[in-house]
C-alpha cells in the first residue's frame, strides 16, 4: 500500500513539473522581445531615464538567457526627412528639427542596452513599430507569434504597436516597468485600463518568473 502511495505521489509531482515546464516553454517558444525607441536622443527627453534603462537591460538579459530573440525598433528618417508628410500633424510639427539633425546619430540606441552583432534593428518611419519598417517580415522569418513589448513612450510606440499587433493576431505582453511616458497618469491608465484588454501586463520580474 505504501509503495502504491509513493508511486502515485511521484506521478503527481512529475505531472506538476511537466505542466510547469510546458507553460514556460510556451512562454518562450515563438516569442520575441521588442525594444522600441530606446534611442539616446529620445531618452534624453525623460526627466529620469535611468530606471527604465535598468529595467529594459534586465529584460534583454533575461531574453538572451532564455534564447528569446531581441529585436530593436528605432524611429528614423533619411537626411532631410523626405518621409515626413505635412499632412501628419505630429511629425510635421518637428520636420525642420528632424531635418537639421544627423540622421545616423539620431537612431543610436543607448549603449547600456545596445544590440549585439547578431541582433536585428529595424527602422520605422512613424509611431507604430510596423509602419514603414520591415518588422513583420522579420517576425515571419523568425516564426514569432508572441511579442513582449518595451520602450518609450507608453502613449506612443507602445500604444500604437499594441493596437496594430493585436489586429494582426499576435499574442502580447507589455512590460509595464520597461515602458515610460512623460505623463505618468497616461502611463498608469494605459497599463491598468487599456492594455489589459489586448495584452498581459507584467513587470519585468513577473515576466522573468513565467519563463
Residue frames as a rotation matrix with the C-alpha (Angstrom) as fourth column:
UNK 1
0.565 0.825 0.000 0.00
0.825 -0.565 0.000 0.00
0.000 0.000 -1.000 0.00
UNK 2
0.450 -0.496 -0.743 2.85
0.165 -0.771 0.615 2.35
-0.878 -0.399 -0.265 0.91
UNK 3
-0.620 -0.717 0.318 4.61
0.400 0.060 0.914 1.66
-0.674 0.695 0.250 -2.39
UNK 4
-0.122 0.681 0.722 1.40
0.983 -0.017 0.182 2.42
0.136 0.732 -0.668 -4.28
UNK 5
0.792 0.409 -0.454 1.05
0.516 -0.845 0.139 5.75
-0.326 -0.344 -0.880 -2.49
UNK 6
0.024 -0.886 -0.464 4.66
0.093 -0.460 0.883 6.65
-0.995 -0.064 0.071 -3.19
UNK 7
-0.645 -0.216 0.733 4.24
0.694 0.235 0.681 5.76
-0.319 0.948 -0.001 -6.85
UNK 8
0.329 0.868 0.372 1.08
0.930 -0.367 0.033 7.86
0.165 0.335 -0.928 -7.06
UNK 9
0.709 -0.125 -0.694 2.77
0.270 -0.861 0.431 10.82
-0.652 -0.493 -0.576 -5.31
UNK 10
-0.407 -0.913 0.013 5.74
0.269 -0.106 0.957 10.56
-0.873 0.393 0.289 -7.67
UNK 11
-0.368 0.374 0.851 3.33
0.929 0.125 0.347 10.57
0.024 0.919 -0.393 -10.60
UNK 12
0.711 0.690 -0.138 1.56
0.700 -0.712 0.045 13.72
-0.068 -0.129 -0.989 -9.30
UNK 13
0.359 -0.669 -0.651 4.86
0.105 -0.665 0.740 15.54
-0.928 -0.334 -0.168 -8.73
UNK 14
-0.639 -0.632 0.438 6.15
0.460 0.142 0.876 14.62
-0.616 0.762 0.200 -12.19
UNK 15
0.012 0.753 0.658 2.84
0.992 -0.091 0.087 15.74
0.125 0.652 -0.748 -13.75
UNK 16
0.805 0.265 -0.530 3.01
0.416 -0.890 0.188 19.11
-0.422 -0.372 -0.827 -11.99
UNK 17
-0.073 -0.932 -0.356 6.63
0.049 -0.360 0.932 19.61
-0.996 0.050 0.072 -13.07
UNK 18
-0.544 -0.087 0.834 5.75
0.780 0.315 0.541 18.62
-0.310 0.945 -0.103 -16.64
UNK 19
0.422 0.816 0.394 2.92
0.894 -0.446 -0.035 21.13
0.147 0.367 -0.918 -16.84
UNK 20
0.666 -0.270 -0.696 5.05
0.167 -0.854 0.492 23.90
-0.727 -0.444 -0.524 -15.31
UNK 21
-0.434 -0.899 0.054 7.78
0.182 -0.029 0.983 23.24
-0.882 0.437 0.176 -17.84
UNK 22
-0.292 0.422 0.858 5.21
0.954 0.198 0.227 23.13
-0.074 0.885 -0.460 -20.64
UNK 23
0.775 0.603 -0.189 3.83
0.604 -0.795 -0.058 26.53
-0.185 -0.069 -0.980 -19.64
UNK 24
0.318 -0.744 -0.588 7.34
-0.062 -0.635 0.770 28.00
-0.946 -0.209 -0.249 -19.51
UNK 25
-0.592 -0.521 0.615 8.15
0.528 0.326 0.785 26.53
-0.609 0.789 0.082 -22.91
UNK 26
0.174 0.763 0.623 5.00
0.983 -0.171 -0.066 28.08
0.056 0.624 -0.780 -24.35
UNK 27
0.825 0.122 -0.552 6.13
0.287 -0.932 0.221 31.43
-0.488 -0.341 -0.804 -22.94
UNK 28
-0.005 -0.927 -0.375 9.48
-0.234 -0.364 0.902 31.28
-0.972 0.092 -0.215 -24.74
UNK 29
-0.498 -0.151 0.854 8.72
0.682 0.540 0.493 29.47
-0.536 0.828 -0.166 -28.00
UNK 30
-0.127 0.440 0.889 7.80
0.907 -0.311 0.284 31.75
0.402 0.842 -0.359 -30.90
UNK 31
0.776 0.347 -0.527 8.40
0.582 -0.716 0.385 34.77
-0.244 -0.605 -0.758 -28.65
UNK 32
-0.140 -0.828 0.543 10.41
0.777 -0.432 -0.458 37.93
0.614 0.358 0.704 -29.29
UNK 33
0.179 0.084 -0.980 11.26
0.766 -0.638 0.085 40.90
-0.618 -0.766 -0.178 -27.07
UNK 34
0.319 -0.036 0.947 10.82
0.734 -0.623 -0.271 44.24
0.600 0.781 -0.172 -28.84
UNK 35
-0.117 -0.422 -0.899 12.97
0.788 -0.590 0.175 47.11
-0.604 -0.688 0.401 -27.56
UNK 36
0.228 0.452 0.862 11.38
0.936 -0.346 -0.066 50.20
0.268 0.822 -0.502 -29.08
UNK 37
0.585 0.038 0.810 12.63
0.216 -0.970 -0.110 53.77
0.781 0.239 -0.576 -29.48
UNK 38
0.835 -0.361 -0.416 15.28
0.437 -0.025 0.899 53.41
-0.335 -0.932 0.137 -26.76
UNK 39
0.331 -0.669 0.665 17.43
0.703 -0.295 -0.647 55.94
0.629 0.682 0.373 -28.58
UNK 40
-0.491 -0.616 -0.616 19.81
0.868 -0.404 -0.288 58.29
-0.072 -0.676 0.733 -26.79
UNK 41
-0.914 0.116 0.389 18.09
0.030 -0.936 0.350 61.31
0.405 0.332 0.852 -28.34
UNK 42
0.018 1.000 0.018 14.64
-0.110 -0.015 0.994 60.19
0.994 -0.020 0.110 -27.18
UNK 43
0.218 -0.009 -0.976 15.69
0.866 0.463 0.189 59.01
0.450 -0.886 0.109 -23.73
UNK 44
-0.791 -0.609 -0.055 17.09
0.579 -0.718 -0.386 62.50
0.195 -0.337 0.921 -23.18
UNK 45
-0.436 0.717 0.544 13.52
-0.243 -0.676 0.696 63.80
0.866 0.171 0.469 -23.19
UNK 46
0.502 0.592 -0.630 12.70
0.432 0.460 0.776 61.90
0.749 -0.662 -0.025 -19.99
UNK 47
0.625 -0.248 0.740 13.45
-0.625 -0.727 0.284 63.58
0.467 -0.640 -0.610 -16.65
UNK 48
-0.065 -0.643 0.763 14.91
-0.857 0.427 0.288 60.36
-0.511 -0.636 -0.579 -15.27
UNK 49
0.470 0.232 -0.852 15.74
-0.789 0.544 -0.287 57.66
0.397 0.807 0.438 -17.79
UNK 50
-0.537 -0.832 0.140 17.99
-0.808 0.459 -0.370 55.58
0.243 -0.312 -0.919 -15.51
UNK 51
-0.299 0.481 0.824 15.16
-0.568 0.604 -0.559 53.42
-0.767 -0.635 0.093 -14.13
UNK 52
0.766 0.638 -0.079 13.71
-0.434 0.422 -0.796 52.38
-0.475 0.644 0.600 -17.47
UNK 53
0.268 -0.752 -0.603 17.19
-0.819 0.151 -0.553 51.77
0.507 0.642 -0.575 -18.91
UNK 54
-0.645 -0.524 0.557 17.95
-0.757 0.539 -0.369 49.45
-0.107 -0.659 -0.745 -15.98
UNK 55
0.030 0.759 0.651 14.66
-0.427 0.598 -0.678 47.58
-0.904 -0.257 0.342 -16.32
UNK 56
0.824 0.234 -0.516 14.99
-0.561 0.202 -0.803 47.17
-0.084 0.951 0.298 -20.09
UNK 57
-0.163 -0.954 -0.253 18.57
-0.891 0.252 -0.378 45.94
0.424 0.163 -0.891 -19.61
UNK 58
-0.552 0.039 0.833 17.20
-0.583 0.697 -0.418 43.31
-0.596 -0.716 -0.362 -17.22
UNK 59
0.546 0.824 0.153 14.54
-0.386 0.409 -0.827 42.26
-0.744 0.393 0.541 -19.76
UNK 60
0.570 -0.411 -0.712 17.17
-0.763 0.057 -0.644 41.98
0.305 0.910 -0.281 -22.50
UNK 61
-0.537 -0.813 0.225 19.47
-0.834 0.470 -0.290 39.88
0.130 -0.343 -0.930 -20.31
UNK 62
-0.221 0.567 0.794 16.55
-0.447 0.664 -0.599 37.64
-0.867 -0.487 0.107 -19.43
UNK 63
0.782 0.538 -0.314 15.56
-0.490 0.220 -0.844 37.20
-0.386 0.814 0.435 -23.08
UNK 64
0.196 -0.796 -0.573 19.10
-0.856 0.145 -0.496 36.41
0.478 0.588 -0.653 -24.16
UNK 65
-0.615 -0.430 0.661 19.49
-0.744 0.594 -0.305 33.90
-0.262 -0.680 -0.685 -21.33
UNK 66
-0.035 0.727 0.686 16.30
-0.158 0.674 -0.722 32.13
-0.987 -0.134 0.091 -22.48
UNK 67
-0.795 -0.379 0.474 17.28
0.390 0.279 0.878 32.28
-0.464 0.883 -0.074 -26.18
UNK 68
0.387 0.922 0.030 14.39
0.729 -0.286 -0.622 34.64
-0.565 0.262 -0.782 -26.91
UNK 69
-0.206 -0.490 0.847 15.18
0.912 -0.410 -0.015 36.90
0.354 0.770 0.531 -29.90
UNK 70
0.034 0.144 -0.989 15.68
0.522 -0.847 -0.105 40.57
-0.852 -0.513 -0.103 -29.04
UNK 71
-0.094 0.036 0.995 14.56
0.964 -0.247 0.100 42.85
0.249 0.968 -0.012 -31.85
UNK 72
-0.504 -0.179 -0.845 15.30
0.488 -0.866 -0.108 46.57
-0.712 -0.467 0.524 -31.71
UNK 73
0.239 0.620 0.748 13.00
0.952 -0.301 -0.055 49.14
0.191 0.725 -0.662 -33.29
UNK 74
-0.519 -0.410 -0.750 14.09
0.533 -0.841 0.091 52.73
-0.668 -0.352 0.655 -33.86
UNK 75
0.722 0.685 0.097 12.40
0.548 -0.482 -0.683 55.70
-0.421 0.547 -0.724 -35.47
UNK 76
-0.272 -0.880 -0.391 14.47
0.249 -0.456 0.854 57.38
-0.930 0.135 0.343 -38.12
UNK 77
0.843 0.533 -0.068 14.50
0.130 -0.326 -0.936 59.21
-0.521 0.781 -0.344 -41.44
UNK 78
0.231 -0.737 0.635 16.76
0.953 0.040 -0.300 59.87
0.196 0.674 0.712 -44.37
UNK 79
-0.618 -0.507 -0.601 18.74
0.604 -0.795 0.051 63.09
-0.503 -0.332 0.798 -44.21
UNK 80
-0.952 0.304 -0.031 16.32
-0.272 -0.795 0.543 65.91
0.140 0.526 0.839 -44.91
UNK 81
-0.659 0.692 0.295 13.31
0.010 0.400 -0.916 63.81
-0.752 -0.601 -0.271 -43.74
UNK 82
-0.799 0.386 -0.460 11.66
-0.562 -0.210 0.800 63.20
0.213 0.898 0.385 -47.13
UNK 83
-0.723 0.523 -0.452 9.42
0.473 0.851 0.228 60.61
0.504 -0.049 -0.862 -45.43
UNK 84
-0.623 0.484 -0.615 7.61
0.540 -0.303 -0.785 63.21
-0.566 -0.821 -0.072 -43.32
UNK 85
-0.328 0.639 0.696 4.34
0.766 -0.251 0.592 64.41
0.552 0.728 -0.407 -44.82
UNK 86
-0.945 0.040 0.324 2.99
-0.168 -0.910 -0.380 67.83
0.279 -0.414 0.867 -43.91
UNK 87
0.018 0.995 -0.099 -0.39
-0.442 0.097 0.892 66.11
0.897 0.028 0.441 -43.53
UNK 88
0.177 -0.030 -0.984 0.96
0.679 0.728 0.100 64.30
0.713 -0.685 0.149 -40.46
UNK 89
0.759 0.248 0.602 0.30
-0.115 -0.859 0.499 66.73
0.641 -0.448 -0.623 -37.61
UNK 90
0.929 -0.370 -0.015 2.65
0.105 0.226 0.968 65.09
-0.355 -0.901 0.249 -35.10
UNK 91
0.189 -0.924 0.333 5.68
0.855 0.322 0.406 64.66
-0.482 0.208 0.851 -37.33
UNK 92
0.291 -0.042 0.956 5.17
0.748 -0.612 -0.255 67.77
0.596 0.789 -0.147 -39.48
UNK 93
0.979 0.126 0.163 5.48
-0.004 -0.781 0.625 69.97
0.206 -0.612 -0.763 -36.40
UNK 94
0.560 -0.822 0.108 9.05
-0.172 0.012 0.985 68.67
-0.811 -0.570 -0.135 -35.97
UNK 95
0.858 -0.176 0.482 10.03
0.507 0.445 -0.739 68.27
-0.084 0.878 0.471 -39.63
UNK 96
0.698 -0.620 0.358 12.52
-0.291 -0.703 -0.649 71.15
0.654 0.349 -0.671 -39.61
UNK 97
0.415 -0.548 0.726 14.12
-0.871 -0.007 0.492 69.96
-0.265 -0.836 -0.480 -36.38
UNK 98
0.611 -0.144 0.778 14.44
0.112 0.989 0.095 66.39
-0.784 0.029 0.620 -37.70
UNK 99
0.919 -0.208 0.336 15.82
0.342 -0.004 -0.940 67.69
0.197 0.978 0.067 -40.99
UNK 100
0.609 -0.690 0.390 18.65
-0.585 -0.724 -0.366 69.52
0.535 -0.006 -0.845 -39.24
UNK 101
0.459 -0.436 0.774 19.91
-0.690 0.374 0.620 66.63
-0.560 -0.819 -0.129 -37.11
UNK 102
-0.554 -0.700 -0.451 22.36
-0.831 0.504 0.238 63.91
0.061 0.506 -0.861 -38.08
UNK 103
0.391 0.844 -0.368 20.14
-0.817 0.502 0.283 61.02
0.423 0.190 0.886 -39.16
UNK 104
0.102 -0.430 -0.897 22.66
0.072 0.902 -0.425 58.34
0.992 -0.021 0.124 -38.17
UNK 105
-0.881 -0.437 0.182 23.26
-0.108 -0.189 -0.976 59.84
0.461 -0.880 0.120 -34.73
UNK 106
-0.317 0.848 0.425 19.53
-0.927 -0.371 0.050 60.13
0.200 -0.378 0.904 -34.06
UNK 107
0.575 0.623 -0.530 18.90
-0.545 0.775 0.320 56.39
0.611 0.105 0.785 -34.36
UNK 108
-0.465 -0.830 -0.309 21.70
-0.258 0.461 -0.849 55.38
0.847 -0.315 -0.428 -31.98
UNK 109
0.613 0.659 -0.435 20.49
0.146 0.447 0.883 53.15
0.777 -0.605 0.177 -29.15
UNK 110
0.660 -0.350 0.664 21.65
-0.741 -0.448 0.501 53.82
0.122 -0.823 -0.555 -25.60
UNK 111
-0.144 -0.852 -0.504 24.96
-0.696 0.449 -0.560 51.97
0.703 0.270 -0.657 -25.06
UNK 112
-0.611 -0.075 0.788 23.75
-0.736 0.419 -0.532 50.25
-0.290 -0.905 -0.311 -21.86
UNK 113
0.126 0.741 0.660 21.14
-0.160 0.672 -0.723 48.35
-0.979 -0.015 0.203 -23.87
UNK 114
-0.087 -0.240 -0.967 22.81
-0.938 -0.308 0.161 48.23
-0.337 0.921 -0.198 -27.28
UNK 115
0.884 0.463 -0.068 22.15
-0.451 0.803 -0.391 45.31
-0.126 0.376 0.918 -29.64
UNK 116
0.084 -0.821 0.564 24.64
-0.027 0.564 0.825 42.50
-0.996 -0.085 0.025 -30.11
UNK 117
-0.666 -0.470 -0.579 26.16
-0.546 -0.222 0.808 41.99
-0.508 0.854 -0.109 -33.54
UNK 118
-0.961 0.276 0.022 23.68
0.232 0.759 0.608 39.21
0.151 0.589 -0.794 -34.39
UNK 119
-0.311 0.894 -0.324 20.55
0.682 -0.028 -0.731 41.08
-0.662 -0.448 -0.601 -33.24
UNK 120
-0.308 0.304 0.901 18.24
0.882 -0.264 0.391 42.82
0.356 0.916 -0.187 -35.68
UNK 121
-0.524 0.251 -0.814 17.46
0.269 -0.858 -0.437 46.54
-0.808 -0.448 0.382 -35.64
UNK 122
-0.185 0.536 0.823 14.57
0.976 0.000 0.219 47.76
0.117 0.844 -0.523 -37.78
UNK 123
-0.939 -0.123 -0.321 13.92
0.155 -0.985 -0.074 51.38
-0.307 -0.120 0.944 -38.69
UNK 124
-0.042 0.981 0.190 10.35
0.972 0.084 -0.219 52.65
-0.231 0.175 -0.957 -38.70
UNK 125
-0.735 -0.220 0.642 9.09
0.496 -0.819 0.287 55.92
0.463 0.529 0.711 -40.16
UNK 126
0.007 0.798 0.602 6.14
-0.321 -0.568 0.757 56.62
0.947 -0.199 0.252 -37.90
UNK 127
-0.013 0.033 0.999 4.99
-0.991 -0.137 -0.009 55.96
0.137 -0.990 0.035 -34.31
UNK 128
0.810 0.423 0.406 3.96
-0.485 0.873 0.059 52.29
-0.329 -0.245 0.912 -34.65
UNK 129
-0.075 -0.907 0.415 6.73
-0.404 0.409 0.818 49.70
-0.912 -0.106 -0.397 -34.84
UNK 130
0.034 0.162 0.986 5.21
0.642 0.753 -0.146 48.25
-0.766 0.638 -0.079 -38.02
UNK 131
0.859 0.508 -0.056 4.76
0.292 -0.578 -0.762 51.46
-0.420 0.639 -0.645 -40.04
UNK 132
0.803 -0.536 -0.261 7.40
-0.565 -0.545 -0.620 51.95
0.190 0.645 -0.740 -42.69
UNK 133
-0.144 -0.872 0.469 9.56
-0.908 0.304 0.287 49.13
-0.392 -0.385 -0.836 -41.34
UNK 134
-0.106 0.061 -0.993 10.25
-0.617 0.778 0.114 45.52
0.780 0.625 -0.044 -42.29
UNK 135
-0.527 -0.091 0.845 9.38
-0.834 0.248 -0.493 44.31
-0.165 -0.964 -0.206 -38.77
UNK 136
0.470 0.810 0.351 6.62
-0.707 0.584 -0.400 41.99
-0.529 -0.061 0.847 -39.95
UNK 137
0.619 -0.347 -0.705 8.96
-0.497 0.522 -0.693 40.35
0.609 0.779 0.150 -42.46
UNK 138
-0.497 -0.850 0.174 11.46
-0.626 0.213 -0.750 39.70
0.601 -0.481 -0.638 -39.65
UNK 139
-0.285 0.468 0.837 8.77
-0.844 0.291 -0.450 38.31
-0.454 -0.835 0.312 -37.36
UNK 140
0.785 0.577 -0.224 7.55
-0.608 0.649 -0.459 35.92
-0.120 0.496 0.860 -40.06
UNK 141
0.261 -0.781 -0.568 11.10
-0.491 0.399 -0.775 34.77
0.831 0.481 -0.279 -40.75
UNK 142
-0.733 -0.551 0.399 11.60
-0.586 0.212 -0.782 34.03
0.347 -0.807 -0.478 -37.05
UNK 143
-0.394 0.679 -0.620 8.18
0.346 0.734 0.584 32.37
0.851 0.016 -0.524 -36.72
UNK 144
-0.995 -0.057 -0.081 7.18
0.098 -0.408 -0.908 34.82
0.018 -0.911 0.412 -33.98
UNK 145
-0.211 0.978 0.009 3.63
0.514 0.103 0.852 34.71
0.832 0.184 -0.524 -32.62
UNK 146
0.671 0.367 -0.644 4.12
0.736 -0.225 0.639 36.34
0.090 -0.902 -0.421 -29.20
UNK 147
0.000 -0.638 0.770 5.53
0.328 -0.728 -0.602 39.85
0.945 0.253 0.209 -28.75
UNK 148
0.337 -0.023 -0.941 6.88
0.927 -0.167 0.336 41.18
-0.164 -0.986 -0.035 -25.46
UNK 149
0.429 -0.016 0.903 6.90
0.531 -0.804 -0.266 44.97
0.731 0.594 -0.337 -25.64
UNK 150
0.234 -0.385 -0.893 9.19
0.817 -0.419 0.395 47.52
-0.526 -0.822 0.216 -24.01
UNK 151
-0.478 -0.541 0.692 10.15
0.836 -0.522 0.169 51.09
0.270 0.659 0.702 -24.85
UNK 152
-0.320 0.328 -0.889 9.14
0.402 -0.802 -0.441 54.72
-0.858 -0.499 0.125 -24.87
UNK 153
-0.776 0.311 0.548 6.72
-0.628 -0.452 -0.633 56.28
0.051 -0.836 0.546 -24.96
UNK 154
-0.769 0.552 0.322 3.87
0.282 0.745 -0.604 54.32
-0.573 -0.374 -0.729 -23.45
UNK 155
0.225 0.919 -0.325 1.38
0.092 -0.352 -0.931 56.59
-0.970 0.179 -0.164 -25.20
UNK 156
0.128 -0.260 -0.957 3.38
-0.902 -0.431 -0.003 56.49
-0.412 0.864 -0.290 -28.42
UNK 157
-0.421 -0.396 -0.816 5.12
-0.790 0.602 0.115 53.43
0.446 0.693 -0.566 -29.85
UNK 158
-0.977 0.051 0.207 3.83
-0.077 0.822 -0.564 51.06
-0.199 -0.567 -0.800 -27.17
UNK 159
-0.179 0.983 -0.038 0.17
-0.222 -0.078 -0.972 52.00
-0.958 -0.166 0.233 -27.58
UNK 160
0.210 0.256 -0.944 0.35
-0.944 -0.199 -0.264 52.09
-0.256 0.946 0.199 -31.39
UNK 161
-0.614 -0.537 -0.578 2.15
-0.677 0.736 0.035 48.75
0.406 0.413 -0.815 -31.56
UNK 162
-0.802 0.435 0.411 -0.26
-0.062 0.623 -0.780 47.07
-0.595 -0.651 -0.472 -29.13
UNK 163
0.129 0.939 -0.319 -3.19
-0.505 -0.215 -0.836 48.14
-0.853 0.269 0.446 -31.30
UNK 164
0.238 -0.039 -0.971 -1.73
-0.966 0.091 -0.240 47.01
0.098 0.995 -0.016 -34.62
UNK 165
-0.784 -0.591 -0.192 -0.12
-0.562 0.806 -0.186 43.83
0.265 -0.038 -0.963 -33.31
UNK 166
-0.578 0.666 0.471 -3.40
-0.172 0.465 -0.869 42.82
-0.797 -0.583 -0.154 -31.72
UNK 167
0.413 0.747 -0.521 -5.21
-0.670 -0.138 -0.729 43.37
-0.617 0.650 0.444 -35.02
UNK 168
0.021 -0.508 -0.861 -2.56
-0.897 0.372 -0.241 41.17
0.442 0.777 -0.448 -36.65
UNK 169
0.832 0.501 -0.237 -3.37
-0.336 0.796 0.503 38.42
0.441 -0.339 0.831 -34.10
UNK 170
-0.307 -0.920 -0.245 -0.09
-0.055 0.274 -0.960 38.40
0.950 -0.281 -0.135 -32.19
UNK 171
0.606 0.311 -0.732 -0.17
0.707 0.212 0.675 37.38
0.365 -0.927 -0.091 -28.55
UNK 172
0.151 -0.489 0.859 1.05
-0.007 -0.870 -0.493 40.32
0.988 0.069 -0.135 -26.50
UNK 173
0.430 -0.098 -0.898 2.81
0.903 0.072 0.424 41.02
0.023 -0.993 0.119 -23.23
UNK 174
0.478 -0.280 0.832 3.58
-0.005 -0.949 -0.316 44.57
0.878 0.147 -0.455 -22.12
UNK 175
-0.098 -0.584 -0.806 6.34
0.937 0.220 -0.273 45.04
0.336 -0.782 0.525 -19.55
UNK 176
0.769 0.622 0.148 4.91
0.550 -0.761 0.344 47.98
0.327 -0.184 -0.927 -17.62
UNK 177
0.761 -0.517 -0.392 8.14
0.059 -0.547 0.835 48.96
-0.646 -0.659 -0.385 -15.86
UNK 178
-0.358 -0.832 0.424 10.06
0.641 0.111 0.759 48.69
-0.678 0.544 0.494 -19.14
UNK 179
-0.013 0.409 0.912 7.90
0.833 -0.501 0.236 51.46
0.554 0.763 -0.334 -20.61
UNK 180
-0.444 -0.114 -0.889 7.79
0.687 -0.680 -0.256 55.13
-0.575 -0.725 0.380 -19.69
UNK 181
0.163 0.547 0.821 5.92
0.852 -0.498 0.163 58.28
0.498 0.673 -0.547 -20.61
UNK 182
-0.774 -0.444 0.451 6.38
0.224 -0.858 -0.462 61.97
0.592 -0.256 0.764 -19.90
UNK 183
-0.160 0.806 0.570 2.85
-0.838 -0.416 0.353 61.89
0.522 -0.421 0.742 -18.44
UNK 184
-0.940 -0.311 0.138 2.79
-0.332 0.749 -0.574 59.43
0.075 -0.585 -0.807 -15.53
UNK 185
-0.284 0.914 0.289 -1.00
-0.487 0.122 -0.865 59.41
-0.826 -0.386 0.410 -15.34
UNK 186
0.407 0.361 -0.839 -1.30
-0.914 0.176 -0.367 58.44
0.015 0.916 0.401 -19.00
UNK 187
-0.525 -0.699 -0.486 1.25
-0.623 0.705 -0.340 55.68
0.580 0.124 -0.805 -18.39
UNK 188
-0.858 0.219 0.465 -0.78
-0.315 0.492 -0.812 54.39
-0.407 -0.843 -0.353 -15.43
UNK 189
0.109 0.990 -0.088 -4.13
-0.675 0.008 -0.738 54.45
-0.730 0.140 0.669 -17.24
UNK 190
0.211 -0.080 -0.974 -2.76
-0.912 0.343 -0.226 52.66
0.352 0.936 -0.001 -20.31
UNK 191
-0.684 -0.623 -0.380 -1.14
-0.453 0.771 -0.449 49.89
0.572 -0.135 -0.809 -18.25
UNK 192
-0.911 0.330 0.249 -4.04
-0.099 0.410 -0.907 49.36
-0.401 -0.851 -0.340 -15.87
UNK 193
-0.070 0.996 -0.053 -7.12
-0.183 -0.065 -0.981 50.02
-0.981 -0.059 0.187 -18.01
UNK 194
0.466 0.257 -0.847 -6.30
-0.821 -0.230 -0.522 49.96
-0.329 0.939 0.104 -21.73
UNK 195
-0.357 -0.735 -0.576 -3.54
-0.891 0.452 -0.025 47.43
0.279 0.505 -0.817 -22.44
UNK 196
-0.729 0.022 0.685 -5.07
-0.373 0.825 -0.424 44.58
-0.574 -0.564 -0.593 -20.37
UNK 197
0.398 0.915 -0.072 -7.88
-0.521 0.160 -0.839 44.35
-0.756 0.371 0.540 -22.95
UNK 198
0.869 -0.082 -0.488 -5.37
-0.449 0.285 -0.847 43.17
0.208 0.955 0.210 -25.56
UNK 199
0.038 -0.948 -0.317 -2.23
-0.249 0.298 -0.921 42.13
0.968 0.114 -0.225 -23.69
UNK 200
0.622 -0.063 -0.781 -0.89
0.736 0.387 0.555 40.63
0.267 -0.920 0.287 -20.49
UNK 201
0.484 -0.456 0.747 0.65
-0.325 -0.886 -0.330 43.44
0.813 -0.083 -0.577 -18.46
UNK 202
0.762 -0.331 -0.557 3.56
0.621 0.617 0.484 42.35
0.183 -0.714 0.675 -16.26
UNK 203
0.709 -0.701 -0.073 6.63
-0.594 -0.650 0.475 43.78
-0.381 -0.293 -0.877 -14.57
UNK 204
0.195 -0.712 -0.674 9.99
-0.778 0.307 -0.548 42.55
0.597 0.632 -0.494 -15.82
UNK 205
-0.713 -0.450 0.538 10.40
-0.697 0.541 -0.471 40.45
-0.079 -0.711 -0.699 -12.67
UNK 206
0.122 0.846 0.518 6.96
-0.518 0.500 -0.694 38.88
-0.847 -0.184 0.499 -13.14
UNK 207
0.730 0.098 -0.677 7.80
-0.677 0.243 -0.695 38.09
0.096 0.965 0.244 -16.75
UNK 208
-0.287 -0.937 -0.201 11.10
-0.834 0.348 -0.429 36.53
0.472 0.045 -0.881 -15.73
UNK 209
-0.578 0.096 0.811 9.30
-0.608 0.612 -0.506 34.23
-0.544 -0.785 -0.295 -13.28
UNK 210
0.515 0.853 0.083 6.98
-0.535 0.396 -0.746 32.96
-0.669 0.340 0.660 -16.05
UNK 211
0.794 -0.279 -0.541 9.81
-0.430 0.372 -0.823 31.78
0.430 0.885 0.175 -18.28
